[in-house]
Amino acid sequence: MFCAHHAREHEDKLKEVAVTVVDETHKLHGTPAPDAER
């Protein structure tokens, strides 16, 4: 697991050896669910 900054920095090398790359960066910028939905 890498933070987005380091994943982007090493993306080419990671893609050479990774079976799967999952980028969930979009989840960091979303609006949190209301307390009732958590």
Secondary structure as UniProt FT lines:
FT   HELIX           4..9
FT   HELIX           11..17
FT   HELIX           25..29
FT   HELIX           35..37
//
